[in-house]
Amino acid sequence: MNEIVFAPATRQLELLRSSQISASELAEAHISQIERLNPVLNALVDFDAERVRAQARQLDSRREPRGPLHGLPVTIKSSIATAGYRCEIGSTLRKGDVPKEDAVVVARLRAAGALILGTTNCPEFLMAYETANLLHGRTLNPWDLERSPGGSSGGESAAIAAGLSAAGLGSDSGGSVRQPGHFTGICSLKPTPGRIPGRGHMPPCVGPFAILGAIGPMARTIGDIQLLFDVLAGQDVVDPVSPPIALRKPKLNDVRQLTVGYFEDDGLVPVTQETRSAVQSAAQALREAGLRVEPFRPPQLEQLRKLWTTFFVQCGALFYEPEIQGKHDQLSPVFREFLSIAEAAGELSTRELLFSLAELDLVRSKFLEELSTFPVLLCPVASIPAFRHNERNWTIDGMRVGYLDAVRHTQWFNATAMPAAVVPVGSSQEGLPIGIQIAARPFEDETALAVAAVIDAAFGYRKPPMDWAR
């Protein structure tokens, strides 16, 4: 029973459907893992074992028909409205916030029969690549407690990597499901905005964040990510960016007709040698599966990074200004760090915003033209593996690399609104996981997942050693 918590979600569901295990027994295994490890990791911030047991008993008593996720224990990032659970976005300014209604995605999880274990930690207001706040404290990486599990979905990634949860939901406006997936050795998907509805996310995915932001599934295998995507995807008619696109099921022969372009860095900021090796290994795995893979680096990457900074950093700070005005003494260090980055970027004028919006459309158009030849891209998730808590500078190939530069690789695909999946492939010198990123054209999420599945089959999830837990 102890090892079942590390089984893929698809396997856990097989055991449930064949009655080899009940929802209550599976829930109990996860409760035990949470009670044993969460006091150290600090991944879940709202967890009540008796509430979980009551849900499981109710699921066990349910007669047919049962949903596709019946009995599957899942967690949800505490920025996604989950009725009855604290969703405080890691801020003392929102302490005690408990939504009365579910986000669309949570309602779909419940309708599919998922068992909600609780909500997970995030940095204050989601504006950091590590997970720490004054409200709930710091989340630790199960691979190395001295290191961060990433952010802003770091609580979610730590929970899934350590077997506290079978799968779950994070959100991503700058890499927030992908960088944590890379840091903790799990899989994740930032979908095309709207393919998985964002209504009910806090703060709302509106304005530039309707392009940048998306709620995305996180799990230990791409098969599990595909399962969650199939359940969650579908138009939300109230969401203006949610398209009426039916699910597609591309086969391996379909993706073999595509050309995958890969690059190991953006030509400006170096990556570790192990990161290069991971990209090369993933490219080779695709070749061995019969896909065409060629070196290619889009020329618009730096333009996209700068535009992302305008919208995420400068506009993000403006969005929060009314809520935090006069309350800076109540803000966490990681959020004050974000505000200092925004301040250094300068005040955003109306003219600059207007021309940045126009430029983004033009650059996206040029980028999409490149993708007519290379409809799938393979590249790093970050320059480095999981960093130590509060670490902000690294030396790679003799070059000093700063905080935002080290994680620039995810930002490109937020600016282009492209789907991008992450799969664990390699290891660092310290044995930390290294993931790679597979991006596809907007609304072709299934293509990104199909290519990612090939790589996942060749490499995939490894259980963290977790010597600290013994």
N, C-alpha and C positions, 0 to 999 in steps of 0.2 A: 504493500500500500504506500510505502514511503516513496518508491520510485515512480509511481503512477503520475505524480504531480509534474514530472519532467517529460512525460509522454506528449507527443503532438496532440493538439486539440482534436484532430480528426480521429486519432486512436482512442482518446477518452470517450468520444461520442460513439464509436463502434462498440465499446464495452457497455455503454449505457443502453444502446439500442438492442443489444443481444442479451440484456439483463444479467450480464456477468458482474455488474456492479450497479448499485442504485445511486440516485442523485444524492441521497443522504450520505452514503459511504464515500462518494467522491468529494462531496463538500467537507466531510470530516477530515479527509486526507489533506485538503487545502487549509482547513482551519488549523490543523496541527502544524503545518509548515509555516503558516503566518504567525502563530503564537510562539514558535521557536525562533524564527529568524527576523520578523519585523521589528522587534525591540532593538535589534542592532542596525538593520538596514534603514528603517524609517521610510519605507516605501508607501504603505497605506496610512492615510490620515483619518479615515472614518471607517472603522471596522467593528462590527458587533457580532460575535460568534453565534449568539442566540438568534439574531435576526437572520443570519445565513441558514441556520438549522431549520428555522420556520419556513423559509423559502423552499428548502430542499424537500421537506415533508410535503409541502403543497404540490411540488412538482411530481413527487413519487405517487401521490394520490390522483394525479390527473389521468384521465382516460384518453384514449385516442380521439382525434389525431394529435400528435405531438409535433412541436416545431423542429426545424432542422438543427437547433442548438440546445435541444431539451436537456437540461441538467448541467450544461457546460459552465464551470465557474470562471467568471470574468471580472476584470476591474476596469475602472473608468477614471480618467484624469479629472482632477478636481476643478476643471474649468468648463466641463461639459455638464449641463444641468441634469441632475439625477434626483428625481423626487424623493424626499426623505433623507437625503445624504448631504453632508456639508460639502459645498462647492464654493470655497472661499478665495480661489485663485491665489492662494498663498499670501494673502495680505491681512494684516491686523485691521485694516480699514473695512474689511468685509467679514470680520470674525463672526461666526455663528450663522452665516447665510445658508439657508436650506431651501432649495427651490421646491415649489409645489407641483411643478409640471416637469416631465421629462423632455430633454432635447429629442428631436426626431429620431436620431440614431439610437438613443437609449430606449425609446419606445419600440423601435424595431427589434432591438436585442431582446427585450422582454417578450414581445409577441412571438419571437422565434424560440422562446423557452430558456434563454440564458439565465443563469443564476448569478446575481450581482453580489460579489464579495464585499465591495466597498470602493471608495474613491482614493486616488493616489496623489502624492505630493508633487508640487511644481514650484518654480521660482515665482517670486511676487510679480503678479501681472504678466507672467510668462516671458519676460524680457531678458532672458539669460540663457547661456549654453551650459549652465550647471544648475542643480536643484538645491536651493537653500532659501529660507525665509525666517522672519522673526516669529511667525505664528506656529510653525511646526518643526522648525529646525532643518538640518541638512540630511539629504538622502545619500547613502553610501553605495558604492559599486560592489556587487557581490564578487567580482574578480579580484578586487583589491580595495580594502576599506579606506585606504589613503587616497583613493581616486574618486572622481565624480562619475555618476552614471549618465551624465549629460543633462541637457535641458532643451526645451522646457518640459518634455514628457519623461523626465528622469525617474520619477517615482514609478511610473508605468513600466519603463524598461527594466528597472531593478527587480520589480515584482515578478515579471514574466521570466527573466533570466534565471532567477533563483527558485522558480517553481512555486511561488506564492499564488500565482494566477495562471490559468491556461492560455489566456489571451486577453486583449483589451483594446481600449481606445485612447489615442492621444490626439494632439492637434499640432499643426505645422504651418508657420508663416515664414520660417527662415531656416528650417532643418530640424524642427522640434520633435518629429518622430524618427527622423533618419539618423541624426547624430547620436541620440541616445541608443538607437538600435546598434549602430556601429560601436559605441563605447561598451556595450554589454553583451555583444555577440548574439543578437536576435535579429529577426526580420521585421520589416515595417514597410508601409506604403503611404506616401503623400499622394492622394489621388488628385485628379483634375478637380479644381474647385467646383462643387455642385454635384459631381457624380455621387458622392456620399453627402447628403444634405448637411449643411452647417448650422441650421437654425437651432438655437438653444445653446450655442457656444457662448461663453462669456470671456472677454467682451465679444460683441457681435462681429461676424465677418462681413463688414460693410466698407464702403469707400474703397481705398486701395487694398484693404485686406480681403475684399471679395475676390481679388486676383491672387494675392499672396497666400491666403490662408485656406486651410482645409482640415477637417477631421479625418484621421487616418487610423487603420487597424495596425496593431502590433501583436506579434506572436513569435513562436520559436521556429516555424517553418513557413515557406511560401505557400504550401498547401493550406495551412491554417489561415494565412492572409487572404487567399483566394476564397475560402469558405466564408469569412467575414465580409469580404467585398460583395459576394453574391447575395448575402442577406441584407446588407446595408444600402447597396446602390439602388438608385431609382429616383425618379423625379419627385421633388417636393414642390407642389404647385404654388405654394406661398413664397418660395424662395426664388427671387428673380434671376439668380445665376445657376439654378438647378435645371439641367436640360432633360428633355424627354428622350433619353437614349436607352435602348434595350441592351441587356447583357449580351456580350459576344463570347464565344468559346473558340479562340484560335487554337489550332492544333500545331504540333511541332513542324509539320510540313509547311504550314502557312508562314511561320516565322523564319523558316529556312529560305524563304524567298526574299527576305529583307537583308539589308546590309547594316551591320552594327559598326558604328564608328567608336573607337576607344582612344582615350588619352590619359596619360599618367599625371599630368599637372597642367596648369593653365599658362605656363611659360613665364609667370611672374613670381609665384610663390612656390618654393620647393615642397616636396613631400618626403617622408621617410623612405628608405630603401625597401622596407617591408611593405609599405603601401604600394610602391611601384610593382613589387613582386605579386601582390594580391591582384592588382589590375591585370597584369600579364597572365597570371594563372587563370583568372576568370575568362579572359579572352581565349586562352587555349582550350578551356573546357567547352566553350561555345563552338570553336572550330571542330573539336572532336565529335560534337553532336551534329555536325553538318551545316552550321550557320556560316555565313560569310562575315568575316570580321576584318576590318581594315583600320589602320591608324588615321585618326581625324580629330582635329581640335577646332571647334567653331570659333570664328574670329570675334564674335560679339560678347565674349564672356566678361571682360572687364567693364564694358558699358552696362551690362546687366547688373553686375555687382554694385556699381555706383548708383544705378536707379533703385535697386533694392534698398540701399542705404537711405536714400531720400524718403522712400515710402515707409519702410519698417522703422527706421530710427527716428527721423525727423517728424513724420506724420504720427508715428506711434506715440512719441512724447507729447505731441499736441492733443491727441485723443485723451490722454490721461490727465492733462493739465487741470481741468475743472475739478476732478475728484481729489487730487493730491494737493491742491493749492492750500498753503498754510499748514500742511501736515507733514512736511519733509522729515521732521524728527521722528515720525512713526514709520518711516520707510526702511526696508531692509538694505543692507550694504550692496547686494547684487542689483537691486533696482536703482539705488542711487548711482551705482556705476553706469547703468544704462543711461540715466539722465545726464551724466557727465559726458558720455559719448555723444549724445544728442546735442548738448550745449556746444561741444567742440565742433560739431558739424555746422553750426551756425543757424541763425533764424531763417526759416523758410518763408520766402515772400510769395504772394499770390502769383506773381509772374513766374517765379521759378517752379511753383507747383504746376501751373498750367502747361508750361513748356516741357516739364518732366513727364507729365501724362501723355502729351503728344509724342515725345521721344520714345516712350516705352512702347507705344503701338507700332512705331516705325521700326524699332529694333526687334521687336517680337516678329514682325513680318519678315525681316531679313533672316532671322534665326529659323523661322519655319521654312523659308526657301532652302536653307542648308539641309533641313531635315527631309526634303524631297529625295535626296540622295542617301542620307543616313538617318532613317526614321527611328533608330534606336541608338542611344549613346551609353557608353560604359566608362565610368570614371571613378575617382576616389570619393569618399564621403567627407574626408577631412585630411589635413596634412599629417596628423598625428593620431595615435590611439588615445584612450582615456587619459585625461590629464589629472594631476593632483588637485585637490580642493584649493581654490584661490590662485592656482598657477595661471599666469597670463602671458608668458613669453617662453619661446623655445628656440634652440639653435638647430637648424637643419642644413646640412651641407655647407656649414660655415656662415649661413645667413640667419639673422635674428628675425623670427616670425612672431607677430603679435596675435592677440586673442581673436579678433574678428577675421584676420587674414587666414588663420589656421583652419577656419570652418567656412570659408567662402564658397566651397564646392556645392553646398546645398542651396545657397541663395539664388544661384542662376535659375533654378527650376521653379522657385517661387515667383520670380519676376516674369517668367514665361508662361506660368500657369500650367506647366507640364506635369504629368504623373511621373513619380520616381520611386522606385523600390530599393530597399537595402537588403543585402544578403551577407552573412558572415563568411569570409573566405580564408583569411590568413591570420598570422600571429605576429606580434611585435617581439623584440628581443626579450622583453620581460614576460612574454607569454600572454599578453593581452590580446583580445580579439581585434581583428581588422575587417571591416565590412567594405563592400564595394556598392556602387550606385548604378542602377539601370533606369534610364529615363526614356520616355517615348513621347510622341506628339500628343498635344492636348486631346482629351477624350478617348485616347487609345490606351487606357489603363490596363486592359486585358493583355495587350501586347507586351507591355512592360513586365507584367506578372508571368507571362508565358516564358519570356527570356530569362527572367529571374529564377523560375522553377528549374531550368536546365542547370544553372549555376548552383542552386541550392542542392540539387541531387548529387552534384560532384563534391560539394564541401559541406556546408550546413552547420547547424547548431551544435555546440559542445557545451556540456554542463560545466559551469565554473567550478574550480577545485574547492572553494569555500572551506579551506582549512580552518578558518576562524570559527566555523560553526560546530566543530567537533569537540 
